[in-house]
Amino acid sequence: MQIKSILVTNNHLKKVGGSETFTYTLIEALLKRGFHVEYFTFFQGEVSKRIERDLGVQFMSKNKYDLILANHNTCVNVLSRKGITIQTCHGIFPNEEQPSKYADGHIAISEEVVQHLKSKTYNSQLIVNGINCERYTVKKPINTTLKKVMSLSQSETANAKIKAACDTLGLDFTKFNKNANPVWHVEDMINDVDLVLGLGRSAYEAMACGRAVVVFDERAYFKSFSDGYMTPDLVRTCVANNCSGRYSQLEFDTEDLISEFKKYKKEDGDALRALALTDFNIDVQIDKYLDYAKTLKKKNSPLQLLFATWYHTYRMNKRIKKTIKKEKAMKQNA
């Protein structure tokens, strides 16, 4: 299988988020390899504009591609007829992350997702989250003793506990919630602190920046757990559950967070940076994606897929036309 043209898809590219950042990172890495890359999304916005402006990548224009790297089953259901399609499943809970029967292959970002897909009768290839380790890098060294803490939590309940722990220890506290105050260059904010609290991709990005990390948050869609203060050995264990807290299943209050902060060591930041370069580097993960793609063959398209493709494409075109019309109106009124 010779790969020249690749379509990268994500259900939504309106604002900054985990899958949006992953999509951008994936496209960056593919362009470095010399592939012709285009993108697709149902919902254009800030991130799709960055893909077009910063990376010079255009919206889907071809009828066929050698490979489609798809996030979200909604994209797979519409586009799988256009080429060999791999669906990356980033979690076990959201509906859009569930496996599509129209994908030719599935990638799971953790062993937890591998087992989840297996329970639904789908085999998958394990490839963990990929981070651009040139963008997420050490711009400022961390302090010898802990002074500054930042939360990437999406929960005000969690942030209240973190702030109380910081107040007790006399630490500077900042917080950033991508849903409330999205910032594209979050790596600059990460580089201003010594220790970061977050889950999953947020934790990996902080590791790549050479920060100390505590895996902790409280999410509405599952019981709140923590994996605690990260060392390389603990990361290698907890990555089985995407450093979500569901491996260790620790329940933290303010006193527990104080205890975790007291474990801080400057050298742990360097060790986590080294781990990110070997285990989470997008340049390494891309090789795994391409090797897996070469093992796949296109499935036959049943009649119901052809109908589903037509129907979803019809809806997609309506959404896109509506978005373009809205953007033109905004420019005229500006």
Wavefront OBJ file of the C-alpha trace (Angstrom):
o trace
v 0.000 0.000 0.000
v 1.513 3.297 -1.117
v 0.374 6.333 0.853
v 0.563 9.790 -0.711
v -2.699 11.561 0.161
v -4.169 11.593 3.673
v -7.409 13.061 5.012
v -7.439 13.892 8.746
v -10.870 14.358 10.321
v -12.408 15.566 13.546
v -16.103 16.041 14.278
v -15.557 19.609 15.504
v -12.759 22.129 15.042
v -14.550 25.206 16.374
v -12.536 25.793 19.554
v -9.505 24.570 21.472
v -9.809 21.091 22.966
v -8.061 17.741 23.277
v -9.109 16.103 20.006
v -8.745 19.432 18.190
v -5.139 19.797 19.390
v -4.462 16.171 18.481
v -5.827 16.757 14.961
v -3.574 19.778 14.487
v -0.580 17.838 15.845
v -1.268 14.865 13.573
v -1.443 17.100 10.499
v 1.812 18.847 11.479
v 3.636 15.525 11.754
v 2.273 14.204 8.449
v 3.315 17.364 6.613
v 6.858 16.922 7.930
v 6.896 13.511 6.196
v 5.934 15.075 2.870
v 2.367 13.761 2.556
v -0.415 15.660 0.812
v -2.803 16.323 3.695
v -6.332 17.748 3.793
v -8.780 18.004 6.674
v -12.493 17.517 7.295
v -14.867 18.619 10.041
v -18.594 19.199 10.437
v -18.011 22.331 12.513
v -15.366 24.817 11.396
v -13.985 27.519 13.670
v -10.839 28.673 15.438
v -8.831 25.454 15.062
v -9.798 24.783 11.431
v -8.753 28.345 10.609
v -5.387 27.683 12.240
v -4.982 24.502 10.209
v -5.622 26.454 7.015
v -3.629 29.579 7.933
v -0.678 28.149 9.879
v -0.252 24.803 8.150
v -1.525 25.639 4.653
v -3.897 22.670 4.665
v -7.238 22.927 2.887
v -10.671 21.486 3.559
v -11.492 18.139 1.886
v -11.426 18.477 -1.915
v -10.796 14.948 -3.249
v -13.138 12.038 -3.918
v -10.527 9.461 -2.860
v -7.601 9.339 -0.439
v -4.956 6.715 0.184
v -5.655 6.954 3.907
v -8.199 8.579 6.204
v -7.217 9.148 9.842
v -10.515 9.813 11.557
v -11.403 11.005 15.007
v -15.050 10.310 15.933
v -17.478 7.782 14.481
v -19.541 10.580 12.903
v -16.698 11.259 10.474
v -16.134 7.573 9.743
v -19.802 7.044 8.912
v -19.684 9.786 6.290
v -16.244 9.405 4.772
v -15.134 5.765 4.891
v -16.070 5.246 1.223
v -13.289 7.694 0.263
v -10.409 5.430 1.295
v -8.940 3.079 3.877
v -10.160 4.523 7.164
v -8.639 4.267 10.628
v -10.698 5.489 13.564
v -8.758 6.658 16.623
v -10.812 6.095 19.782
v -9.745 8.530 22.504
v -12.002 7.344 25.325
v -14.613 4.906 26.551
v -17.450 7.248 27.533
v -18.440 9.788 24.813
v -20.826 8.533 22.114
v -18.635 9.903 19.324
v -15.673 7.833 20.565
v -17.506 4.526 20.166
v -16.221 2.320 17.323
v -17.803 2.591 13.885
v -18.382 -0.637 11.978
v -17.448 1.218 8.791
v -13.827 1.805 9.847
v -11.231 -0.514 8.303
v -9.142 -0.380 11.461
v -9.235 1.051 14.974
v -6.559 2.668 17.130
v -6.968 2.817 20.912
v -5.026 5.406 22.889
v -4.851 3.257 26.040
v -5.148 -0.360 27.151
v -8.454 0.602 28.783
v -9.803 1.606 25.352
v -8.384 -1.594 23.812
v -10.412 -3.678 26.251
v -13.487 -1.479 25.769
v -13.358 -2.018 21.998
v -12.769 -5.730 22.476
v -15.941 -5.912 24.582
v -17.733 -4.546 21.512
v -16.046 -7.205 19.298
v -13.506 -4.823 17.715
v -9.770 -5.493 17.602
v -7.525 -2.436 17.782
v -3.940 -1.227 17.700
v -2.636 0.476 20.845
v -0.964 3.830 20.107
v -0.892 6.312 22.978
v -1.458 10.071 22.690
v 1.012 11.887 20.458
v 2.487 15.239 21.593
v 4.475 17.723 19.513
v 7.565 17.744 21.721
v 9.077 20.651 19.790
v 6.114 22.877 20.611
v 5.599 21.472 24.105
v 9.144 21.831 25.382
v 11.112 23.338 28.258
v 11.278 27.108 27.780
v 11.933 27.913 31.442
v 13.464 25.671 34.131
v 11.309 24.799 37.103
v 12.243 25.920 40.612
v 14.290 23.822 43.010
v 11.479 24.130 45.541
v 7.807 24.204 44.552
v 6.503 27.758 44.165
v 3.933 27.862 41.347
v 1.039 25.494 40.655
v -1.417 25.503 37.754
v -4.649 23.556 37.416
v -5.943 22.418 34.026
v -9.044 21.063 35.743
v -12.503 21.549 34.263
v -14.107 21.471 37.706
v -14.568 24.367 40.107
v -14.938 21.822 42.921
v -11.518 20.407 42.112
v -10.015 23.883 41.766
v -11.340 24.879 45.168
v -9.501 21.927 46.740
v -6.309 22.736 44.810
v -6.411 26.415 45.777
v -6.942 25.545 49.443
v -3.903 23.246 49.331
v -1.821 25.980 47.667
v -2.943 28.574 50.211
v -1.922 26.272 53.057
v 1.566 25.802 51.592
v 1.969 29.423 50.448
v 2.102 28.512 46.751
v 1.057 30.667 43.799
v -2.061 29.192 42.159
v -3.412 29.707 38.656
v -6.099 27.834 36.751
v -7.022 27.354 33.136
v -10.248 25.715 31.920
v -10.257 25.227 28.151
v -14.080 25.306 28.170
v -14.263 28.642 29.969
v -11.199 30.545 28.734
v -9.583 28.692 25.798
v -5.964 29.607 24.982
v -4.145 28.139 21.986
v -0.574 28.526 23.267
v -1.206 26.833 26.601
v 2.419 25.610 26.528
v 3.482 29.159 27.450
v 1.252 29.076 30.520
v 2.582 25.639 31.476
v 6.151 26.958 31.264
v 5.349 29.666 33.825
v 4.741 27.148 36.637
v 6.519 24.290 38.419
v 3.695 21.779 38.782
v 0.547 21.092 36.732
v -2.626 19.216 37.665
v -4.700 17.608 34.925
v -5.728 14.401 33.177
v -4.788 12.613 29.978
v -3.433 14.814 27.211
v -3.120 17.795 29.568
v -0.818 15.754 31.800
v 1.277 14.551 28.835
v 1.695 18.110 27.505
v 2.879 19.255 30.933
v 5.359 16.358 31.074
v 6.699 17.328 27.645
v 7.278 20.834 29.027
v 9.392 19.362 31.843
v 6.898 20.170 34.602
v 6.067 18.072 37.650
v 2.557 16.597 37.325
v -0.268 15.495 39.589
v -2.986 13.547 37.782
v -6.212 14.886 39.306
v -9.548 16.322 38.222
v -13.264 15.879 38.808
v -15.390 15.212 35.734
v -19.180 15.064 35.558
v -19.210 11.899 33.437
v -17.316 9.587 35.842
v -16.449 9.259 39.533
v -13.568 11.493 40.534
v -10.262 9.668 40.923
v -6.575 10.591 40.940
v -3.298 8.851 40.118
v -1.386 11.327 42.270
v 2.131 12.759 41.884
v 3.751 11.363 38.748
v 7.118 9.614 38.431
v 8.182 7.935 35.163
v 7.459 4.448 36.528
v 4.002 5.508 37.689
v 3.264 7.120 34.314
v 4.160 3.875 32.516
v 1.637 2.112 34.757
v -1.171 4.672 34.702
v -0.986 5.216 30.931
v -3.008 1.979 30.721
v -5.953 4.195 31.670
v -4.655 7.300 29.866
v -3.508 8.853 33.166
v -7.160 9.504 33.960
v -7.028 8.543 37.649
v -8.976 5.357 36.923
v -5.889 3.171 37.340
v -5.013 4.153 40.920
v -8.568 5.294 41.809
v -7.346 7.535 44.620
v -9.894 9.944 46.101
v -8.258 13.208 47.124
v -9.340 15.946 49.485
v -7.322 19.092 50.249
v -5.076 17.334 52.781
v -4.244 14.628 50.236
v -3.277 17.267 47.679
v -0.996 18.918 50.235
v 0.750 15.568 50.728
v 1.174 15.148 46.946
v 2.632 18.661 46.568
v 5.223 17.839 49.253
v 6.567 15.048 46.984
v 7.795 17.667 44.493
v 11.352 17.228 43.193
v 12.886 19.386 40.477
v 14.577 16.372 38.849
v 11.179 14.738 38.245
v 10.437 17.420 35.647
v 13.546 16.417 33.668
v 12.653 12.729 33.948
v 9.113 13.307 32.688
v 10.436 15.356 29.748
v 12.726 12.455 28.805
v 9.792 10.029 29.051
v 7.621 12.232 26.841
v 10.317 12.236 24.145
v 10.360 8.436 23.974
v 6.765 7.451 24.787
v 4.497 10.328 23.672
v 6.425 11.993 20.855
v 4.132 12.435 17.821
v 7.073 11.750 15.482
v 7.338 8.267 17.005
v 3.582 7.672 17.007
v 3.231 8.598 13.322
v 5.473 5.663 12.372
v 3.105 3.360 14.267
v 0.053 4.817 12.482
v 1.634 4.342 9.059
v 2.859 0.814 9.814
v -0.634 -0.149 10.982
v -2.260 1.412 7.914
v -0.140 -0.769 5.627
v -1.672 -3.893 7.179
v -5.262 -2.894 6.344
v -7.509 -3.550 3.370
v -10.681 -1.710 2.357
v -13.910 -3.332 3.507
v -16.765 -3.816 1.088
v -19.388 -1.065 1.377
v -22.852 -2.483 2.121
v -26.001 -0.794 0.849
v -26.807 0.761 4.223
v -23.373 2.433 4.254
v -24.010 3.998 0.864
v -27.331 5.385 2.112
v -25.776 6.572 5.391
v -22.980 8.267 3.454
v -25.434 10.058 1.176
v -27.632 11.198 4.078
v -24.777 12.397 6.301
v -23.061 14.100 3.369
v -26.305 15.945 2.621
v -26.507 17.139 6.246
v -22.803 17.981 6.277
v -23.107 20.165 3.177
v -26.033 22.038 4.710
v -23.991 22.739 7.849
v -20.973 23.900 5.887
v -23.040 26.207 3.657
v -24.702 27.655 6.749
v -21.285 28.255 8.384
v -19.869 29.926 5.267
v -22.961 32.131 4.942
v -22.671 33.144 8.596
v -18.956 33.978 8.246
v -19.606 36.117 5.144
v -22.346 38.007 6.966
v -20.017 38.665 9.919
v -17.284 40.000 7.622
v -19.752 42.312 5.852
v -20.985 43.676 9.179
v -17.456 44.106 10.582
l 1 2 3 4 5 6 7 8 9 10 11 12 13 14 15 16 17 18 19 20 21 22 23 24 25 26 27 28 29 30 31 32 33 34 35 36 37 38 39 40 41 42 43 44 45 46 47 48 49 50 51 52 53 54 55 56 57 58 59 60 61 62 63 64 65 66 67 68 69 70 71 72 73 74 75 76 77 78 79 80 81 82 83 84 85 86 87 88 89 90 91 92 93 94 95 96 97 98 99 100 101 102 103 104 105 106 107 108 109 110 111 112 113 114 115 116 117 118 119 120 121 122 123 124 125 126 127 128 129 130 131 132 133 134 135 136 137 138 139 140 141 142 143 144 145 146 147 148 149 150 151 152 153 154 155 156 157 158 159 160 161 162 163 164 165 166 167 168 169 170 171 172 173 174 175 176 177 178 179 180 181 182 183 184 185 186 187 188 189 190 191 192 193 194 195 196 197 198 199 200 201 202 203 204 205 206 207 208 209 210 211 212 213 214 215 216 217 218 219 220 221 222 223 224 225 226 227 228 229 230 231 232 233 234 235 236 237 238 239 240 241 242 243 244 245 246 247 248 249 250 251 252 253 254 255 256 257 258 259 260 261 262 263 264 265 266 267 268 269 270 271 272 273 274 275 276 277 278 279 280 281 282 283 284 285 286 287 288 289 290 291 292 293 294 295 296 297 298 299 300 301 302 303 304 305 306 307 308 309 310 311 312 313 314 315 316 317 318 319 320 321 322 323 324 325 326 327 328 329 330 331 332 333 334
